């Protein structure tokens, strides 16, 4: 997990463009979403979401933004799927009686898919 407060905007953009970061979230809400990379910036894939990377004028030291290599890492850190960009997963999570068991099953599924 990469913390925005200790990593520059440029470093995060470079890692995202290189495919080293694919999900992002906020430690304040414990929600993760997909990253979209454009020529100018890295942002959440959500339609109307504002950029996940604060402007150079924002106080970086107070940022709650976090970035993940993959969805497994986000789930292992206790984050849940975003309702806007991961709607079906968020609905599954919301309907799960045992959220930790749901996350474990999702991680197992993702690992199985990756090993194919």
Rosetta blueprint (number, residue, H / E / L):
1 X L
2 X E
3 X E
4 X H
5 X H
6 X H
7 X L
8 X L
9 X H
10 X H
11 X H
12 X H
13 X H
14 X H
15 X H
16 X H
17 X H
18 X L
19 X L
20 X L
21 X L
22 X L
23 X E
24 X E
25 X E
26 X E
27 X L
28 X L
29 X L
30 X L
31 X E
32 X E
33 X E
34 X E
35 X E
36 X E
37 X E
38 X L
39 X L
40 X L
41 X L
42 X E
43 X E
44 X E
45 X L
46 X L
47 X L
48 X L
49 X L
50 X L
51 X L
52 X L
53 X L
54 X L
55 X L
56 X L
57 X L
58 X L
59 X L
60 X H
61 X H
62 X H
63 X L
64 X L
65 X E
66 X E
67 X E
68 X E
69 X L
70 X L
71 X H
72 X H
73 X H
74 X H
75 X H
76 X H
77 X L
78 X L
79 X L
80 X E
81 X E
82 X L
83 X L
84 X L
85 X L
86 X L
87 X H
88 X H
89 X H
90 X H
91 X H
92 X H
93 X H
94 X H
95 X H
96 X L
97 X L
98 X L
99 X H
100 X H
101 X H
102 X H
103 X H
104 X H
105 X H
106 X H
107 X H
108 X H
109 X H
110 X H
111 X H
112 X H
113 X H
114 X H
115 X L
116 X L
